[in-house]
Amino acid sequence: MTHALIIGGGIAGPATAMALHKAGIDATIYETYPTGADDVGAFLNIMPNGINALRAIDADKPVMDNSFPADRVEFVSGTGKQLGTAPITGDARTIKRAELYRVLHDEAQRRGIRIEHGKQLTDATSTSDDVTATFADSSQATGDLLVGADGIHSTTRRVINPAAPAPRYLGMVTVCGYTHDSPDTTPSGTYRMVYGRKAFFGYTTAPDGETWWFATIPSAEPTRAELSATTSDQWREHVLSLLTRDRAPVVDVIDSTKDGIIGSGAYDIPHLPTWHTQRAIVIGDAAHAASPSAGHGASLAIEDSVILARCLRDLPDPSEAFHTFQQLRRERVERLVTTSAKMTGRAIPGPVQRRIRDLILPILLRKGPRNTSAWLTQHHIDWNSRITSGVSGSAG
């Protein structure tokens, strides 16, 4: 049986292992962190296309059972003006990142997939027959192929191509927090998005009454050390200072959050020329990270996992499977990266652009959804269809 080494135990790693398992390919996950991956305090959306991909490998139920619906979005200006609402069609879900890690890890282990923690990749070498991964603790593992699902700051990407472009910083930091004491909450399944003068703010209230919020704020690029050193109180005071002049009811939401506030830089990878070698490949954020603005990074990573497994199932040579996978996926994922970057750039426009937006957005919302994102959210994967070498419509 073919054996795959999967680097990274965040979202794409366990999803890939489960997809490979369904395709009859053995896999072991190697994760740097003791329990999951970094940025565990954040939350995210799994959009309908992501749920569809999970359903293809029979992994949707545990995620659905541990998340809550995201049904619609309300838009509010910084002046407090209600700009309108828009539905989110399909099975979109909201879940804490740490909870998603736990759910995917538990489901992978239930299927007999091995996960080794404390394994930080430092190098990988290939022959015509196999690939060997070397870890920071000097241990090694050998398999038939290696999948880098190790995120935006991927070591696998640098191993595959030391000249690979670095992730692009987008001039924004995303700060998020949780509070049970917010005086302002949202209806079930609703996101309220506030276009503030100096920051973009969004929040939703979970079924247990806890309000989950995030703020997108302009910032010079912080180092990892600076992010780690910034306390919850410092994040709260900084976000409050940017939103205090806005009339929308966001200050009270932030002020009621006493601890657990974290921040992370917004990056993307617009174009990675090389995704793979003969025996190794990167997927998900390691290959095509998008800014969090469109809320689709996790969903596209899960899509990657399932389609890569189908390529390896149907094409006997890993290099051929990797090449076909890259051709099948590049246009779609790079389109998402571009779309999300534009959304990030529009989050905090200048005063003239704000006035134009506040006039035009209600008109567009009243006209109803134009289904402009159907290409993204209605993507369907047919597990049973076969993939042939080269570009094919069979990827679903």
N, C-alpha and C positions, 0 to 999 in steps of 0.2 A: 504493500500500500504506500502511496505517496505520502510524505510527511512534510508539513509546512511549519516553519518557524515564524511566529507572529510577534512583531516587536510593538508593544504598546497595549495596555489593557483598559483604555478609556471607553470609547463607544465603538469605533470601527473594529478594534481588536476582537472583542468577544463576538460581535456580529459576524465578522469574517470567519472566525473559528466555527461558529454554528452553521454558517452557510457551507463551508468546506465539509463539515461533518455530514450534512445532508447530501452533499455531492459525493460522499464516499472517500474523502481525503482527511487523513489524520492531521491534527494540529496541536501545537503547544504555544501558549501565550506567555511572553516574557515582559513583565511590567517593572518599571523602575521603582515606583512608589510602593509603600508597604500595604496599602489597602485599595488603591485605585489609580487616580491620576491627579494632576494639579487642577487648580481653579474649581475645587470641589464645592465652594460656597455659592456658586452661581446657579441660575436656573435657565431652562431653555424650552423651546417648543419642538415637538416632533410633529411635522406637518403631514397632511394626508399621504403624500408620496413616500414619506418615511415609514408610516404605519403600513402602507401597502408593501414596502420592501420587507418589513418585519413579518408580515403575514405570509410572504412567499417562503419563509423558512420556519414558519409556525412559532414565531417568537413575539407576536403582537399582544397576546393576552396578558402576560405578566406586566408589560409596559402599560397597557390600558388600565389594568387593575391598580396601578400605583401612580396614576396621574389623574388630572382632571381636564375637562373639555376647554378648548379655546374656540368660542363660537362667533364672536364678533368684536369689532374694534370701534371705540368711540374716539373722536378727534376733538381736541379742545385747544384754543389758542392761549397764549400767555396772558391775555386780557380776561380770560374766563369765558370767552365766547364759545358756544357749542357749534362746531363746524360740521358735524354730521356723524354718521355711523356707516360701517361696512361689514357685511357678513364674512365669516371665514367658512368656506364650504368644505365639507368632508370631515373626516376624523382627525382633527388637529388636537393635540394634547399639550399640557404644560406639566413639567416635571423638574424637580431639583436634579442638578447634575450628579450629585453624590448618590441620589436614589436610583437614577438611571444606571450608574456604574454597578450598584449593588444588584439591581434586578438582572442586568445582563450577565454579570459574573455568576450569580446564583443559577441562572438558566443554563449557562455554558457548563458549569460544573455538574449540574443535574444530568447533562447529556454525556458526562464522562470526559470532558475536555480539561486538560491539566493547565493550571495557571501558576507560574512561578514568579514570586515577588522579589524585589530587591535585585533585579537584573537590569542594569543599565548598559545598553549596547555601546561599545567603543569602536568596533570594527567588524567587517564581514568580508570574507574571501571566498571566491567561487572557483570551481573547476567545471569541466564540461558535464560532470555528473552530479555535483552537489554544492552546497553552500554551508560555510561554517561561520557562526556568529561568536564573537568574543565579547565578554562582558567585563565591567569594571572590577569585579571580584576575581578576575583571571580565569573564570570558568568559561567553557565553550559548549556549543551545541551545534550539531550538524543535521541538516535536513536536505530535502530535494529542492526546496525553494524558500525564499524569505519574503515576508510581507511587512513593510514598514507602515504601521498604523500609529505612529508615535507623534502625531500632532504637528502644529505649525512650526515648532522649533526642532524638527525631526533630525535625529542623528543619521537615520537610514538615508535620508535625502542627500546628506553630505557624503556619505559612504558611496552611494551610487554615482554621484557627480560632485566632486569637491568644488567645482566652479558654479554650482547651482546658485541662482539668484537668491538673495536673502529675502525674507518676508518684508513687505512694504508697510511701514507704519502710516496710519491714516489720520494722524493728528488728533485722535480722540481716545479718551479713557472711558470705559464702562464701569460704573459703580453700582453695586446692587446690595439690597438688604431685605429683611423680613421683620414684620411687626404684627403682634396680636392686639396692639393698642391703638391702631389707627382710627381717628375719628371719621375718616372718609374711606369708604369701601366701594367696591364695584358689584354690580349684579353678577350672579353665577355665570361663568364662562365668558366674561367680558374683560377686555383690555381697554384701559383709558390712556390715550396717548396725548401728552401735553407739549405743544410747541412753545417752550419758554424763550425768553429773549436771549439768554446766555447758555441754556442747556436744554436738552430734550429729555423728557421724563415719561416713563410708562409704569403702570401698575395694574395688578389684578388681584382679586381676593379669592383664596382657596376655599373649598367647602367647609373647612374647620374654622374659618374666620380669620386666618392669618393673611395679611396683605403682603404680596411679593412685589418689589419695585426695582426699577433700574433707572439710572440717569446716564446719558451720553454727554460728556463734557469735553470741550476743547482742551488740549494739553500738549506740552512738549513730551517727547518720548521718555517715559520713565524706565529706569533699569529694574531688573527683577529685585535687586536689593532694596530699591526705593519703594517698590510696591509692597514688599514684605514688611518694611519698617513702618509704613503708614498705618496708624491705628484706626480702629473703628470710629473713635471720636473725631479724629482729624478728617476722615472721609466725610462724616456727617456735616461737620462745620463747613467744609469746603463746598459741598453740594448745596447746603443751605445758603451760603453766600452768593451763589450764582442764581438761585431761584427765588430769593426772598422778595424781589420786586414784582414777581408775577402774581396775578390775581387768582389763578387757578388753585384749587385746594391741595397743593402738593407739599407745602412747607410742613403742615401738621403731620403728614404721612412720614416724612423724613425725621421730624423731630421726635416722633414716638418710637423710633427705632433706636434702641439703647446699645446694642452690641451686634457683632457679626457682620458688619458692613465691610465689603472688600472691593477692590478695584483691579482692573486688568486693561492692558493696552489693546487697541483695535488694530489688527493687521490683516493683510491679505497676500495672496500669491497670484497675481494676474495671469502669469504664464510660466510654467515650468517646462523647458524644452524637452527634457528627458525624464520619464517616469520610471524607467526600468533598465536593467541589464539582462543578461541571459537567465539569471537565477533569482534576481531580487527586484522588487517593485515597491513603490510608495502609493498609498491611497488616502482618501479623506483629506483632512487638513494638511497632511504632510505633502500632498501633491497639489492641492488647489484650495487652500484656505480662503474663505470669504469673510468679510466683516460681519458682525452679528446683526446688522441692521435688517436684513431680509428674513432672519430667523430660520434659515434653511441649511446651515452647515452640517448639523447632525443628520438631517434627513438624507442629504446627498452622500454623506459618508456611509450610511447604512445601505443606500443604493449601490455604492461602489462595492461593498462587501458581497452583496448577493450576485451582482453581475460578474465580478471577478471569479467567484466560485463556479458560476456557470461556464465561463470561458475555460477554466482549468478542467472542468468536468468534460467538456466537449472537444477540446483540442489537446492532443497528447503531449505536445512539446511546450514546456513552460514559457519559453521565449516567444513562441507563436501566440500563446494565450495572452501573455502580457501585451504584446504588440496590438492584438485585436482589441483587448480591453481599453487600451489608451485611445485607439481610434474611435471606439464606440462612445467613450465618455467625454473626451476633451471638449467638444463644442458645447455640450450641455453645461458642464461645470464651469467653464470659463464665462459663459453667458451669465450664470448666477453670480460669479465674482464681480463682473462688471455692473450688474444690476444693484448688488448690495453696496458697492462702493459709491454709486450715485446716490443711493438713499442716505448713506452716511454723510455725504457732502451737503445734502439738502436738510439735514436734521436741524441745523442752527443757521439759517440764512440771515442776511443783513436786513435792516429795517424796511427797505423798499420791497425786497423779495418776500418779506413776511406779509406785507399788506396785500401783495398780489396773490400769495398763497391763500390768505384768509378770505379773499373774494372768490377765488376760483374753486377751491376745494369743496365748499358746500354745494356749488352748482354741479360739480362732477359726481358727488355722492348722491345728490337727489336724482340724478339720471339713472342711478342704479349701477350694479357691477357690470363691467364690460368683459369680464373673464379674461383680462389681459395676462393673468398669471397661470392660465390653464396649462401652458407648456410645462410649468414647474410643478404645480400641485397635483395634476391629474396623471402624472407619469405612472404607468402600470408595468410591473414586471411579471412575465409569464414564466414561472420556474420550469415548466415542462417543454417550452420551445427550445429548439436547438440553435446553438451558435456555430457559425462556420467561419473559417479563416478570413480575415480582412474586415472591412466595414460591412455591417449587416443591420437590417432592421430588426433582427431577432433579439436584441437586447431588451426589448419591452419599453 
